[in-house]
Amino acid sequence: MSQLLQPRSINRELARVAIDTAVAASIERNCLTCIAVLDPSGHLVSYDRMDGAPFQSAQLAQDKAYSVAGNGKATHEFWQMIRDEAWLVHGVGKVEGLVFLGGGVPIYFEDELIGAIGVSGKSNMDEDRAIAEAAVDAVLERLSAVAVS
């Protein structure tokens, strides 16, 4: 048995499937968003900013995805994990790039974290989350279609 890890990761092609789906989902909801797709190590694979999306949302979308890549959980789940731990609540602001705002969603395939997506913009957190989840669904559909072929 090898002592080396062989993690799988989302590639650029799949990241673009996520981006294109997120843009379409944003348009359906009349939202203007920034979308970031990261690999499980927190490296940016692909990014897009829709025309008119707030420039401040660019970093926030990346931070949402970065938070997911580091923890393996959706950003909307973080508050439940720390809300009863005062020292965590007060210390969380010290962790660079960690955000608790909804819109960061993990991409799991066969129980393995292969990437993360973050969405932010002229939208609310529920919309960000729904857009990110639509993007994840599209990636998983593509992977399933390839596995069947």
MODELLER restraints for C-alpha pairs under 7 A, 6 or more apart:
rsr = mdl.restraints
at = mdl.atoms
rsr.add(forms.Gaussian(group=physical.xy_distance, feature=features.Distance(at['CA:8:A'], at['CA:114:A']), mean=5.80, stdev=0.5))
rsr.add(forms.Gaussian(group=physical.xy_distance, feature=features.Distance(at['CA:9:A'], at['CA:39:A']), mean=5.76, stdev=0.5))
rsr.add(forms.Gaussian(group=physical.xy_distance, feature=features.Distance(at['CA:9:A'], at['CA:40:A']), mean=6.52, stdev=0.5))
rsr.add(forms.Gaussian(group=physical.xy_distance, feature=features.Distance(at['CA:9:A'], at['CA:114:A']), mean=4.36, stdev=0.5))
rsr.add(forms.Gaussian(group=physical.xy_distance, feature=features.Distance(at['CA:9:A'], at['CA:115:A']), mean=6.21, stdev=0.5))
rsr.add(forms.Gaussian(group=physical.xy_distance, feature=features.Distance(at['CA:10:A'], at['CA:39:A']), mean=5.96, stdev=0.5))
rsr.add(forms.Gaussian(group=physical.xy_distance, feature=features.Distance(at['CA:10:A'], at['CA:114:A']), mean=5.38, stdev=0.5))
rsr.add(forms.Gaussian(group=physical.xy_distance, feature=features.Distance(at['CA:10:A'], at['CA:115:A']), mean=5.63, stdev=0.5))
rsr.add(forms.Gaussian(group=physical.xy_distance, feature=features.Distance(at['CA:12:A'], at['CA:45:A']), mean=6.01, stdev=0.5))
rsr.add(forms.Gaussian(group=physical.xy_distance, feature=features.Distance(at['CA:12:A'], at['CA:46:A']), mean=6.57, stdev=0.5))
rsr.add(forms.Gaussian(group=physical.xy_distance, feature=features.Distance(at['CA:14:A'], at['CA:139:A']), mean=6.09, stdev=0.5))
rsr.add(forms.Gaussian(group=physical.xy_distance, feature=features.Distance(at['CA:15:A'], at['CA:37:A']), mean=6.01, stdev=0.5))
rsr.add(forms.Gaussian(group=physical.xy_distance, feature=features.Distance(at['CA:15:A'], at['CA:45:A']), mean=6.71, stdev=0.5))
rsr.add(forms.Gaussian(group=physical.xy_distance, feature=features.Distance(at['CA:15:A'], at['CA:46:A']), mean=5.99, stdev=0.5))
rsr.add(forms.Gaussian(group=physical.xy_distance, feature=features.Distance(at['CA:16:A'], at['CA:46:A']), mean=6.82, stdev=0.5))
rsr.add(forms.Gaussian(group=physical.xy_distance, feature=features.Distance(at['CA:17:A'], at['CA:138:A']), mean=6.80, stdev=0.5))
rsr.add(forms.Gaussian(group=physical.xy_distance, feature=features.Distance(at['CA:17:A'], at['CA:139:A']), mean=6.30, stdev=0.5))
rsr.add(forms.Gaussian(group=physical.xy_distance, feature=features.Distance(at['CA:18:A'], at['CA:135:A']), mean=4.38, stdev=0.5))
rsr.add(forms.Gaussian(group=physical.xy_distance, feature=features.Distance(at['CA:18:A'], at['CA:136:A']), mean=6.36, stdev=0.5))
rsr.add(forms.Gaussian(group=physical.xy_distance, feature=features.Distance(at['CA:18:A'], at['CA:138:A']), mean=6.41, stdev=0.5))
rsr.add(forms.Gaussian(group=physical.xy_distance, feature=features.Distance(at['CA:18:A'], at['CA:139:A']), mean=5.99, stdev=0.5))
rsr.add(forms.Gaussian(group=physical.xy_distance, feature=features.Distance(at['CA:19:A'], at['CA:35:A']), mean=6.40, stdev=0.5))
rsr.add(forms.Gaussian(group=physical.xy_distance, feature=features.Distance(at['CA:19:A'], at['CA:48:A']), mean=6.91, stdev=0.5))
rsr.add(forms.Gaussian(group=physical.xy_distance, feature=features.Distance(at['CA:19:A'], at['CA:135:A']), mean=6.84, stdev=0.5))
rsr.add(forms.Gaussian(group=physical.xy_distance, feature=features.Distance(at['CA:21:A'], at['CA:134:A']), mean=6.80, stdev=0.5))
rsr.add(forms.Gaussian(group=physical.xy_distance, feature=features.Distance(at['CA:21:A'], at['CA:135:A']), mean=5.19, stdev=0.5))
rsr.add(forms.Gaussian(group=physical.xy_distance, feature=features.Distance(at['CA:21:A'], at['CA:138:A']), mean=6.83, stdev=0.5))
rsr.add(forms.Gaussian(group=physical.xy_distance, feature=features.Distance(at['CA:22:A'], at['CA:131:A']), mean=5.38, stdev=0.5))
rsr.add(forms.Gaussian(group=physical.xy_distance, feature=features.Distance(at['CA:22:A'], at['CA:132:A']), mean=6.33, stdev=0.5))
rsr.add(forms.Gaussian(group=physical.xy_distance, feature=features.Distance(at['CA:22:A'], at['CA:134:A']), mean=6.67, stdev=0.5))
rsr.add(forms.Gaussian(group=physical.xy_distance, feature=features.Distance(at['CA:22:A'], at['CA:135:A']), mean=5.23, stdev=0.5))
rsr.add(forms.Gaussian(group=physical.xy_distance, feature=features.Distance(at['CA:25:A'], at['CA:131:A']), mean=5.59, stdev=0.5))
rsr.add(forms.Gaussian(group=physical.xy_distance, feature=features.Distance(at['CA:26:A'], at['CA:32:A']), mean=6.26, stdev=0.5))
rsr.add(forms.Gaussian(group=physical.xy_distance, feature=features.Distance(at['CA:26:A'], at['CA:33:A']), mean=6.72, stdev=0.5))
rsr.add(forms.Gaussian(group=physical.xy_distance, feature=features.Distance(at['CA:26:A'], at['CA:131:A']), mean=6.36, stdev=0.5))
rsr.add(forms.Gaussian(group=physical.xy_distance, feature=features.Distance(at['CA:31:A'], at['CA:122:A']), mean=5.57, stdev=0.5))
rsr.add(forms.Gaussian(group=physical.xy_distance, feature=features.Distance(at['CA:31:A'], at['CA:123:A']), mean=5.43, stdev=0.5))
rsr.add(forms.Gaussian(group=physical.xy_distance, feature=features.Distance(at['CA:32:A'], at['CA:50:A']), mean=5.79, stdev=0.5))
rsr.add(forms.Gaussian(group=physical.xy_distance, feature=features.Distance(at['CA:32:A'], at['CA:52:A']), mean=6.26, stdev=0.5))
rsr.add(forms.Gaussian(group=physical.xy_distance, feature=features.Distance(at['CA:32:A'], at['CA:53:A']), mean=4.75, stdev=0.5))
rsr.add(forms.Gaussian(group=physical.xy_distance, feature=features.Distance(at['CA:32:A'], at['CA:121:A']), mean=5.70, stdev=0.5))
rsr.add(forms.Gaussian(group=physical.xy_distance, feature=features.Distance(at['CA:32:A'], at['CA:122:A']), mean=5.12, stdev=0.5))
rsr.add(forms.Gaussian(group=physical.xy_distance, feature=features.Distance(at['CA:32:A'], at['CA:123:A']), mean=6.93, stdev=0.5))
rsr.add(forms.Gaussian(group=physical.xy_distance, feature=features.Distance(at['CA:33:A'], at['CA:49:A']), mean=6.17, stdev=0.5))
rsr.add(forms.Gaussian(group=physical.xy_distance, feature=features.Distance(at['CA:33:A'], at['CA:50:A']), mean=5.62, stdev=0.5))
rsr.add(forms.Gaussian(group=physical.xy_distance, feature=features.Distance(at['CA:33:A'], at['CA:53:A']), mean=5.16, stdev=0.5))
rsr.add(forms.Gaussian(group=physical.xy_distance, feature=features.Distance(at['CA:33:A'], at['CA:119:A']), mean=6.49, stdev=0.5))
rsr.add(forms.Gaussian(group=physical.xy_distance, feature=features.Distance(at['CA:33:A'], at['CA:120:A']), mean=5.41, stdev=0.5))
rsr.add(forms.Gaussian(group=physical.xy_distance, feature=features.Distance(at['CA:33:A'], at['CA:121:A']), mean=4.12, stdev=0.5))
rsr.add(forms.Gaussian(group=physical.xy_distance, feature=features.Distance(at['CA:33:A'], at['CA:122:A']), mean=6.14, stdev=0.5))
rsr.add(forms.Gaussian(group=physical.xy_distance, feature=features.Distance(at['CA:34:A'], at['CA:48:A']), mean=5.72, stdev=0.5))
rsr.add(forms.Gaussian(group=physical.xy_distance, feature=features.Distance(at['CA:34:A'], at['CA:49:A']), mean=4.23, stdev=0.5))
rsr.add(forms.Gaussian(group=physical.xy_distance, feature=features.Distance(at['CA:34:A'], at['CA:50:A']), mean=6.13, stdev=0.5))
rsr.add(forms.Gaussian(group=physical.xy_distance, feature=features.Distance(at['CA:34:A'], at['CA:53:A']), mean=6.46, stdev=0.5))
rsr.add(forms.Gaussian(group=physical.xy_distance, feature=features.Distance(at['CA:34:A'], at['CA:57:A']), mean=6.22, stdev=0.5))
rsr.add(forms.Gaussian(group=physical.xy_distance, feature=features.Distance(at['CA:34:A'], at['CA:58:A']), mean=5.55, stdev=0.5))
rsr.add(forms.Gaussian(group=physical.xy_distance, feature=features.Distance(at['CA:34:A'], at['CA:61:A']), mean=6.08, stdev=0.5))
rsr.add(forms.Gaussian(group=physical.xy_distance, feature=features.Distance(at['CA:34:A'], at['CA:119:A']), mean=5.73, stdev=0.5))
rsr.add(forms.Gaussian(group=physical.xy_distance, feature=features.Distance(at['CA:34:A'], at['CA:120:A']), mean=5.42, stdev=0.5))
rsr.add(forms.Gaussian(group=physical.xy_distance, feature=features.Distance(at['CA:34:A'], at['CA:121:A']), mean=5.83, stdev=0.5))
rsr.add(forms.Gaussian(group=physical.xy_distance, feature=features.Distance(at['CA:35:A'], at['CA:47:A']), mean=5.62, stdev=0.5))
rsr.add(forms.Gaussian(group=physical.xy_distance, feature=features.Distance(at['CA:35:A'], at['CA:48:A']), mean=5.32, stdev=0.5))
rsr.add(forms.Gaussian(group=physical.xy_distance, feature=features.Distance(at['CA:35:A'], at['CA:49:A']), mean=6.40, stdev=0.5))
rsr.add(forms.Gaussian(group=physical.xy_distance, feature=features.Distance(at['CA:35:A'], at['CA:61:A']), mean=5.86, stdev=0.5))
rsr.add(forms.Gaussian(group=physical.xy_distance, feature=features.Distance(at['CA:35:A'], at['CA:118:A']), mean=5.73, stdev=0.5))
rsr.add(forms.Gaussian(group=physical.xy_distance, feature=features.Distance(at['CA:35:A'], at['CA:119:A']), mean=4.71, stdev=0.5))
rsr.add(forms.Gaussian(group=physical.xy_distance, feature=features.Distance(at['CA:35:A'], at['CA:120:A']), mean=6.84, stdev=0.5))
rsr.add(forms.Gaussian(group=physical.xy_distance, feature=features.Distance(at['CA:36:A'], at['CA:46:A']), mean=6.08, stdev=0.5))
rsr.add(forms.Gaussian(group=physical.xy_distance, feature=features.Distance(at['CA:36:A'], at['CA:47:A']), mean=4.50, stdev=0.5))
rsr.add(forms.Gaussian(group=physical.xy_distance, feature=features.Distance(at['CA:36:A'], at['CA:48:A']), mean=6.69, stdev=0.5))
rsr.add(forms.Gaussian(group=physical.xy_distance, feature=features.Distance(at['CA:36:A'], at['CA:61:A']), mean=5.71, stdev=0.5))
rsr.add(forms.Gaussian(group=physical.xy_distance, feature=features.Distance(at['CA:36:A'], at['CA:62:A']), mean=5.25, stdev=0.5))
rsr.add(forms.Gaussian(group=physical.xy_distance, feature=features.Distance(at['CA:36:A'], at['CA:65:A']), mean=6.58, stdev=0.5))
rsr.add(forms.Gaussian(group=physical.xy_distance, feature=features.Distance(at['CA:36:A'], at['CA:117:A']), mean=5.57, stdev=0.5))
rsr.add(forms.Gaussian(group=physical.xy_distance, feature=features.Distance(at['CA:36:A'], at['CA:118:A']), mean=5.15, stdev=0.5))
rsr.add(forms.Gaussian(group=physical.xy_distance, feature=features.Distance(at['CA:36:A'], at['CA:119:A']), mean=6.61, stdev=0.5))
rsr.add(forms.Gaussian(group=physical.xy_distance, feature=features.Distance(at['CA:37:A'], at['CA:44:A']), mean=6.09, stdev=0.5))
rsr.add(forms.Gaussian(group=physical.xy_distance, feature=features.Distance(at['CA:37:A'], at['CA:45:A']), mean=5.64, stdev=0.5))
rsr.add(forms.Gaussian(group=physical.xy_distance, feature=features.Distance(at['CA:37:A'], at['CA:46:A']), mean=5.28, stdev=0.5))
rsr.add(forms.Gaussian(group=physical.xy_distance, feature=features.Distance(at['CA:37:A'], at['CA:47:A']), mean=6.26, stdev=0.5))
rsr.add(forms.Gaussian(group=physical.xy_distance, feature=features.Distance(at['CA:37:A'], at['CA:65:A']), mean=6.66, stdev=0.5))
rsr.add(forms.Gaussian(group=physical.xy_distance, feature=features.Distance(at['CA:37:A'], at['CA:116:A']), mean=5.69, stdev=0.5))
rsr.add(forms.Gaussian(group=physical.xy_distance, feature=features.Distance(at['CA:37:A'], at['CA:117:A']), mean=4.51, stdev=0.5))
rsr.add(forms.Gaussian(group=physical.xy_distance, feature=features.Distance(at['CA:37:A'], at['CA:118:A']), mean=6.59, stdev=0.5))
rsr.add(forms.Gaussian(group=physical.xy_distance, feature=features.Distance(at['CA:38:A'], at['CA:44:A']), mean=4.41, stdev=0.5))
rsr.add(forms.Gaussian(group=physical.xy_distance, feature=features.Distance(at['CA:38:A'], at['CA:45:A']), mean=5.12, stdev=0.5))
rsr.add(forms.Gaussian(group=physical.xy_distance, feature=features.Distance(at['CA:38:A'], at['CA:65:A']), mean=6.33, stdev=0.5))
rsr.add(forms.Gaussian(group=physical.xy_distance, feature=features.Distance(at['CA:38:A'], at['CA:66:A']), mean=7.00, stdev=0.5))
rsr.add(forms.Gaussian(group=physical.xy_distance, feature=features.Distance(at['CA:38:A'], at['CA:115:A']), mean=5.52, stdev=0.5))
rsr.add(forms.Gaussian(group=physical.xy_distance, feature=features.Distance(at['CA:38:A'], at['CA:116:A']), mean=5.20, stdev=0.5))
rsr.add(forms.Gaussian(group=physical.xy_distance, feature=features.Distance(at['CA:38:A'], at['CA:117:A']), mean=6.38, stdev=0.5))
rsr.add(forms.Gaussian(group=physical.xy_distance, feature=features.Distance(at['CA:39:A'], at['CA:45:A']), mean=6.36, stdev=0.5))
rsr.add(forms.Gaussian(group=physical.xy_distance, feature=features.Distance(at['CA:39:A'], at['CA:114:A']), mean=6.29, stdev=0.5))
rsr.add(forms.Gaussian(group=physical.xy_distance, feature=features.Distance(at['CA:39:A'], at['CA:115:A']), mean=4.29, stdev=0.5))
rsr.add(forms.Gaussian(group=physical.xy_distance, feature=features.Distance(at['CA:39:A'], at['CA:116:A']), mean=6.38, stdev=0.5))
rsr.add(forms.Gaussian(group=physical.xy_distance, feature=features.Distance(at['CA:40:A'], at['CA:69:A']), mean=5.06, stdev=0.5))
rsr.add(forms.Gaussian(group=physical.xy_distance, feature=features.Distance(at['CA:40:A'], at['CA:113:A']), mean=6.25, stdev=0.5))
rsr.add(forms.Gaussian(group=physical.xy_distance, feature=features.Distance(at['CA:40:A'], at['CA:114:A']), mean=5.53, stdev=0.5))
rsr.add(forms.Gaussian(group=physical.xy_distance, feature=features.Distance(at['CA:40:A'], at['CA:115:A']), mean=4.72, stdev=0.5))
rsr.add(forms.Gaussian(group=physical.xy_distance, feature=features.Distance(at['CA:40:A'], at['CA:116:A']), mean=6.79, stdev=0.5))
rsr.add(forms.Gaussian(group=physical.xy_distance, feature=features.Distance(at['CA:41:A'], at['CA:69:A']), mean=6.39, stdev=0.5))
rsr.add(forms.Gaussian(group=physical.xy_distance, feature=features.Distance(at['CA:42:A'], at['CA:66:A']), mean=5.28, stdev=0.5))
rsr.add(forms.Gaussian(group=physical.xy_distance, feature=features.Distance(at['CA:42:A'], at['CA:69:A']), mean=5.48, stdev=0.5))
rsr.add(forms.Gaussian(group=physical.xy_distance, feature=features.Distance(at['CA:42:A'], at['CA:70:A']), mean=6.88, stdev=0.5))
rsr.add(forms.Gaussian(group=physical.xy_distance, feature=features.Distance(at['CA:53:A'], at['CA:121:A']), mean=5.49, stdev=0.5))
rsr.add(forms.Gaussian(group=physical.xy_distance, feature=features.Distance(at['CA:53:A'], at['CA:122:A']), mean=6.12, stdev=0.5))
rsr.add(forms.Gaussian(group=physical.xy_distance, feature=features.Distance(at['CA:54:A'], at['CA:121:A']), mean=5.85, stdev=0.5))
rsr.add(forms.Gaussian(group=physical.xy_distance, feature=features.Distance(at['CA:54:A'], at['CA:122:A']), mean=6.76, stdev=0.5))
rsr.add(forms.Gaussian(group=physical.xy_distance, feature=features.Distance(at['CA:57:A'], at['CA:120:A']), mean=5.34, stdev=0.5))
rsr.add(forms.Gaussian(group=physical.xy_distance, feature=features.Distance(at['CA:57:A'], at['CA:121:A']), mean=5.23, stdev=0.5))
rsr.add(forms.Gaussian(group=physical.xy_distance, feature=features.Distance(at['CA:60:A'], at['CA:120:A']), mean=6.35, stdev=0.5))
rsr.add(forms.Gaussian(group=physical.xy_distance, feature=features.Distance(at['CA:61:A'], at['CA:118:A']), mean=4.55, stdev=0.5))
rsr.add(forms.Gaussian(group=physical.xy_distance, feature=features.Distance(at['CA:61:A'], at['CA:119:A']), mean=4.75, stdev=0.5))
rsr.add(forms.Gaussian(group=physical.xy_distance, feature=features.Distance(at['CA:61:A'], at['CA:120:A']), mean=4.97, stdev=0.5))
rsr.add(forms.Gaussian(group=physical.xy_distance, feature=features.Distance(at['CA:62:A'], at['CA:118:A']), mean=5.90, stdev=0.5))
rsr.add(forms.Gaussian(group=physical.xy_distance, feature=features.Distance(at['CA:63:A'], at['CA:97:A']), mean=5.00, stdev=0.5))
rsr.add(forms.Gaussian(group=physical.xy_distance, feature=features.Distance(at['CA:63:A'], at['CA:98:A']), mean=6.33, stdev=0.5))
rsr.add(forms.Gaussian(group=physical.xy_distance, feature=features.Distance(at['CA:63:A'], at['CA:99:A']), mean=6.50, stdev=0.5))
rsr.add(forms.Gaussian(group=physical.xy_distance, feature=features.Distance(at['CA:64:A'], at['CA:75:A']), mean=6.70, stdev=0.5))
rsr.add(forms.Gaussian(group=physical.xy_distance, feature=features.Distance(at['CA:64:A'], at['CA:99:A']), mean=5.93, stdev=0.5))
rsr.add(forms.Gaussian(group=physical.xy_distance, feature=features.Distance(at['CA:64:A'], at['CA:103:A']), mean=6.65, stdev=0.5))
rsr.add(forms.Gaussian(group=physical.xy_distance, feature=features.Distance(at['CA:64:A'], at['CA:104:A']), mean=4.67, stdev=0.5))
rsr.add(forms.Gaussian(group=physical.xy_distance, feature=features.Distance(at['CA:64:A'], at['CA:118:A']), mean=4.85, stdev=0.5))
rsr.add(forms.Gaussian(group=physical.xy_distance, feature=features.Distance(at['CA:65:A'], at['CA:104:A']), mean=5.18, stdev=0.5))
rsr.add(forms.Gaussian(group=physical.xy_distance, feature=features.Distance(at['CA:65:A'], at['CA:105:A']), mean=6.93, stdev=0.5))
rsr.add(forms.Gaussian(group=physical.xy_distance, feature=features.Distance(at['CA:65:A'], at['CA:116:A']), mean=5.12, stdev=0.5))
rsr.add(forms.Gaussian(group=physical.xy_distance, feature=features.Distance(at['CA:65:A'], at['CA:117:A']), mean=4.79, stdev=0.5))
rsr.add(forms.Gaussian(group=physical.xy_distance, feature=features.Distance(at['CA:65:A'], at['CA:118:A']), mean=4.24, stdev=0.5))
rsr.add(forms.Gaussian(group=physical.xy_distance, feature=features.Distance(at['CA:66:A'], at['CA:97:A']), mean=6.79, stdev=0.5))
rsr.add(forms.Gaussian(group=physical.xy_distance, feature=features.Distance(at['CA:67:A'], at['CA:75:A']), mean=6.95, stdev=0.5))
rsr.add(forms.Gaussian(group=physical.xy_distance, feature=features.Distance(at['CA:67:A'], at['CA:97:A']), mean=6.69, stdev=0.5))
rsr.add(forms.Gaussian(group=physical.xy_distance, feature=features.Distance(at['CA:67:A'], at['CA:98:A']), mean=5.05, stdev=0.5))
rsr.add(forms.Gaussian(group=physical.xy_distance, feature=features.Distance(at['CA:67:A'], at['CA:99:A']), mean=6.28, stdev=0.5))
rsr.add(forms.Gaussian(group=physical.xy_distance, feature=features.Distance(at['CA:68:A'], at['CA:74:A']), mean=5.73, stdev=0.5))
rsr.add(forms.Gaussian(group=physical.xy_distance, feature=features.Distance(at['CA:68:A'], at['CA:75:A']), mean=6.30, stdev=0.5))
rsr.add(forms.Gaussian(group=physical.xy_distance, feature=features.Distance(at['CA:68:A'], at['CA:104:A']), mean=6.09, stdev=0.5))
rsr.add(forms.Gaussian(group=physical.xy_distance, feature=features.Distance(at['CA:68:A'], at['CA:105:A']), mean=6.32, stdev=0.5))
rsr.add(forms.Gaussian(group=physical.xy_distance, feature=features.Distance(at['CA:68:A'], at['CA:106:A']), mean=5.88, stdev=0.5))
rsr.add(forms.Gaussian(group=physical.xy_distance, feature=features.Distance(at['CA:68:A'], at['CA:116:A']), mean=6.00, stdev=0.5))
rsr.add(forms.Gaussian(group=physical.xy_distance, feature=features.Distance(at['CA:69:A'], at['CA:106:A']), mean=6.99, stdev=0.5))
rsr.add(forms.Gaussian(group=physical.xy_distance, feature=features.Distance(at['CA:69:A'], at['CA:115:A']), mean=6.64, stdev=0.5))
rsr.add(forms.Gaussian(group=physical.xy_distance, feature=features.Distance(at['CA:69:A'], at['CA:116:A']), mean=5.65, stdev=0.5))
rsr.add(forms.Gaussian(group=physical.xy_distance, feature=features.Distance(at['CA:72:A'], at['CA:106:A']), mean=6.16, stdev=0.5))
rsr.add(forms.Gaussian(group=physical.xy_distance, feature=features.Distance(at['CA:72:A'], at['CA:113:A']), mean=6.85, stdev=0.5))
rsr.add(forms.Gaussian(group=physical.xy_distance, feature=features.Distance(at['CA:73:A'], at['CA:105:A']), mean=6.97, stdev=0.5))
rsr.add(forms.Gaussian(group=physical.xy_distance, feature=features.Distance(at['CA:73:A'], at['CA:106:A']), mean=6.16, stdev=0.5))
rsr.add(forms.Gaussian(group=physical.xy_distance, feature=features.Distance(at['CA:74:A'], at['CA:104:A']), mean=5.39, stdev=0.5))
rsr.add(forms.Gaussian(group=physical.xy_distance, feature=features.Distance(at['CA:74:A'], at['CA:105:A']), mean=4.46, stdev=0.5))
rsr.add(forms.Gaussian(group=physical.xy_distance, feature=features.Distance(at['CA:74:A'], at['CA:106:A']), mean=5.91, stdev=0.5))
rsr.add(forms.Gaussian(group=physical.xy_distance, feature=features.Distance(at['CA:75:A'], at['CA:100:A']), mean=5.15, stdev=0.5))
rsr.add(forms.Gaussian(group=physical.xy_distance, feature=features.Distance(at['CA:75:A'], at['CA:101:A']), mean=5.99, stdev=0.5))
rsr.add(forms.Gaussian(group=physical.xy_distance, feature=features.Distance(at['CA:75:A'], at['CA:102:A']), mean=5.29, stdev=0.5))
rsr.add(forms.Gaussian(group=physical.xy_distance, feature=features.Distance(at['CA:75:A'], at['CA:103:A']), mean=6.59, stdev=0.5))
rsr.add(forms.Gaussian(group=physical.xy_distance, feature=features.Distance(at['CA:75:A'], at['CA:104:A']), mean=5.03, stdev=0.5))
rsr.add(forms.Gaussian(group=physical.xy_distance, feature=features.Distance(at['CA:75:A'], at['CA:105:A']), mean=6.68, stdev=0.5))
rsr.add(forms.Gaussian(group=physical.xy_distance, feature=features.Distance(at['CA:76:A'], at['CA:100:A']), mean=6.23, stdev=0.5))
rsr.add(forms.Gaussian(group=physical.xy_distance, feature=features.Distance(at['CA:76:A'], at['CA:101:A']), mean=6.14, stdev=0.5))
rsr.add(forms.Gaussian(group=physical.xy_distance, feature=features.Distance(at['CA:76:A'], at['CA:102:A']), mean=4.48, stdev=0.5))
rsr.add(forms.Gaussian(group=physical.xy_distance, feature=features.Distance(at['CA:78:A'], at['CA:100:A']), mean=5.94, stdev=0.5))
rsr.add(forms.Gaussian(group=physical.xy_distance, feature=features.Distance(at['CA:79:A'], at['CA:100:A']), mean=6.56, stdev=0.5))
rsr.add(forms.Gaussian(group=physical.xy_distance, feature=features.Distance(at['CA:82:A'], at['CA:88:A']), mean=6.07, stdev=0.5))
rsr.add(forms.Gaussian(group=physical.xy_distance, feature=features.Distance(at['CA:82:A'], at['CA:89:A']), mean=6.30, stdev=0.5))
rsr.add(forms.Gaussian(group=physical.xy_distance, feature=features.Distance(at['CA:83:A'], at['CA:89:A']), mean=6.41, stdev=0.5))
rsr.add(forms.Gaussian(group=physical.xy_distance, feature=features.Distance(at['CA:101:A'], at['CA:125:A']), mean=6.69, stdev=0.5))
rsr.add(forms.Gaussian(group=physical.xy_distance, feature=features.Distance(at['CA:102:A'], at['CA:125:A']), mean=4.83, stdev=0.5))
rsr.add(forms.Gaussian(group=physical.xy_distance, feature=features.Distance(at['CA:102:A'], at['CA:126:A']), mean=6.69, stdev=0.5))
rsr.add(forms.Gaussian(group=physical.xy_distance, feature=features.Distance(at['CA:102:A'], at['CA:128:A']), mean=6.63, stdev=0.5))
rsr.add(forms.Gaussian(group=physical.xy_distance, feature=features.Distance(at['CA:102:A'], at['CA:129:A']), mean=5.75, stdev=0.5))
rsr.add(forms.Gaussian(group=physical.xy_distance, feature=features.Distance(at['CA:103:A'], at['CA:118:A']), mean=5.60, stdev=0.5))
rsr.add(forms.Gaussian(group=physical.xy_distance, feature=features.Distance(at['CA:103:A'], at['CA:119:A']), mean=5.15, stdev=0.5))
rsr.add(forms.Gaussian(group=physical.xy_distance, feature=features.Distance(at['CA:103:A'], at['CA:120:A']), mean=6.67, stdev=0.5))
rsr.add(forms.Gaussian(group=physical.xy_distance, feature=features.Distance(at['CA:103:A'], at['CA:125:A']), mean=5.89, stdev=0.5))
rsr.add(forms.Gaussian(group=physical.xy_distance, feature=features.Distance(at['CA:103:A'], at['CA:128:A']), mean=4.40, stdev=0.5))
rsr.add(forms.Gaussian(group=physical.xy_distance, feature=features.Distance(at['CA:103:A'], at['CA:129:A']), mean=3.96, stdev=0.5))
rsr.add(forms.Gaussian(group=physical.xy_distance, feature=features.Distance(at['CA:103:A'], at['CA:132:A']), mean=6.20, stdev=0.5))
rsr.add(forms.Gaussian(group=physical.xy_distance, feature=features.Distance(at['CA:104:A'], at['CA:117:A']), mean=5.67, stdev=0.5))
rsr.add(forms.Gaussian(group=physical.xy_distance, feature=features.Distance(at['CA:104:A'], at['CA:118:A']), mean=4.30, stdev=0.5))
rsr.add(forms.Gaussian(group=physical.xy_distance, feature=features.Distance(at['CA:104:A'], at['CA:119:A']), mean=6.46, stdev=0.5))
rsr.add(forms.Gaussian(group=physical.xy_distance, feature=features.Distance(at['CA:104:A'], at['CA:129:A']), mean=6.67, stdev=0.5))
rsr.add(forms.Gaussian(group=physical.xy_distance, feature=features.Distance(at['CA:104:A'], at['CA:132:A']), mean=6.86, stdev=0.5))
rsr.add(forms.Gaussian(group=physical.xy_distance, feature=features.Distance(at['CA:105:A'], at['CA:116:A']), mean=5.83, stdev=0.5))
rsr.add(forms.Gaussian(group=physical.xy_distance, feature=features.Distance(at['CA:105:A'], at['CA:117:A']), mean=5.44, stdev=0.5))
rsr.add(forms.Gaussian(group=physical.xy_distance, feature=features.Distance(at['CA:105:A'], at['CA:118:A']), mean=6.52, stdev=0.5))
rsr.add(forms.Gaussian(group=physical.xy_distance, feature=features.Distance(at['CA:105:A'], at['CA:132:A']), mean=6.20, stdev=0.5))
rsr.add(forms.Gaussian(group=physical.xy_distance, feature=features.Distance(at['CA:105:A'], at['CA:133:A']), mean=6.63, stdev=0.5))
rsr.add(forms.Gaussian(group=physical.xy_distance, feature=features.Distance(at['CA:106:A'], at['CA:113:A']), mean=6.89, stdev=0.5))
rsr.add(forms.Gaussian(group=physical.xy_distance, feature=features.Distance(at['CA:106:A'], at['CA:115:A']), mean=6.18, stdev=0.5))
rsr.add(forms.Gaussian(group=physical.xy_distance, feature=features.Distance(at['CA:106:A'], at['CA:116:A']), mean=4.43, stdev=0.5))
rsr.add(forms.Gaussian(group=physical.xy_distance, feature=features.Distance(at['CA:106:A'], at['CA:117:A']), mean=6.43, stdev=0.5))
rsr.add(forms.Gaussian(group=physical.xy_distance, feature=features.Distance(at['CA:107:A'], at['CA:113:A']), mean=5.86, stdev=0.5))
rsr.add(forms.Gaussian(group=physical.xy_distance, feature=features.Distance(at['CA:107:A'], at['CA:114:A']), mean=5.77, stdev=0.5))
rsr.add(forms.Gaussian(group=physical.xy_distance, feature=features.Distance(at['CA:107:A'], at['CA:115:A']), mean=5.01, stdev=0.5))
rsr.add(forms.Gaussian(group=physical.xy_distance, feature=features.Distance(at['CA:107:A'], at['CA:116:A']), mean=5.37, stdev=0.5))
rsr.add(forms.Gaussian(group=physical.xy_distance, feature=features.Distance(at['CA:107:A'], at['CA:136:A']), mean=5.90, stdev=0.5))
rsr.add(forms.Gaussian(group=physical.xy_distance, feature=features.Distance(at['CA:108:A'], at['CA:114:A']), mean=5.78, stdev=0.5))
rsr.add(forms.Gaussian(group=physical.xy_distance, feature=features.Distance(at['CA:117:A'], at['CA:132:A']), mean=6.23, stdev=0.5))
rsr.add(forms.Gaussian(group=physical.xy_distance, feature=features.Distance(at['CA:118:A'], at['CA:132:A']), mean=6.55, stdev=0.5))
rsr.add(forms.Gaussian(group=physical.xy_distance, feature=features.Distance(at['CA:119:A'], at['CA:128:A']), mean=5.26, stdev=0.5))
rsr.add(forms.Gaussian(group=physical.xy_distance, feature=features.Distance(at['CA:119:A'], at['CA:132:A']), mean=6.10, stdev=0.5))
rsr.add(forms.Gaussian(group=physical.xy_distance, feature=features.Distance(at['CA:120:A'], at['CA:128:A']), mean=5.89, stdev=0.5))
